[in-house]
Amino acid sequence: MEIRRLVGLNIRRLRMAKGLSQDELGARMSAEQGYISRLEAGTLNPTIDTVGLAAKALNVPPAALFEAPSPNRKKT
């Protein structure tokens, strides 16, 4: 799996687990909803700064955005 797709899927999974909309996550990151949508879809190649902003907004360590899916984890 491409790394940008993996990061996007993890951002989406964590955002949904925290009950945030794309608009709410975007507000926390000072980004527009469309940017968040493209980020989650894996169509953007996020910078390390973007990864840091997303991690901070989701209250997780940046490494959490690079974790491979676990076979035991439920899909969101």
N, C-alpha and C positions, 0 to 999 in steps of 0.2 A: 504494500500500500504506500502511496506517495505520502511523504511527511506532511505536506500541507493539507492533504485530505484527512490524515490522522488527527492533526491539530484541530481542524474544523469540526470533526466528529466529536472530539473531546470537549470542545467549547460548547457545542450544542447539548451534549449529554449533561454536562455540569450546569449549564444555564437552566435547562429544563428541571433538573433535580432540585434546583434552588427556587423554582417557581417564577423565574424571570422571563419576561418577554424580550424579544430582540430589541425593542425600543428601550426597555429598562437597562439592558446590558449596554446598549449603545450610549445611553446617558451616563452611565458609570465610566465608560471609556472615552467620552467626548467624541463619539463616532455616530454616524447616521445608521438607521435601521438597515438600509440597503447594503452598507458596508459589512455589517454583522452577518447578513444573509449570505453574501458572497464569501465571507470568511468561513462560515459554517459549511458551505457547499464545497469548499476546497478549491475555489476558482481563483483565490488570491494567494500570493506568496507572502505570508506575514513576515514583517521584520521582527527582530528580537525585541524591539521596543513594544511592538504590538502584542507579542506573546506576554511580555511583562505586564502590560496594561490589562489584558484579558485575565491573567492569573490574579492580579490584584482585585479586579472587579468581581471575580468569582470567589475570592478569598481562599485560593488554593496555591500551593507552590507551583512555579512555572513548570517543573518536571511533570506535574500531573497532566499537562496538556500534550505530553509526548508519550504517554503510556499506551502500550498496545492493548487492544481489547482482550479482556479475560474471557475464557470460555464459560465461566460461571456467571458473568455479569449479564443482567437482563438488558435487552436492547431497548432504547428509548425512541 
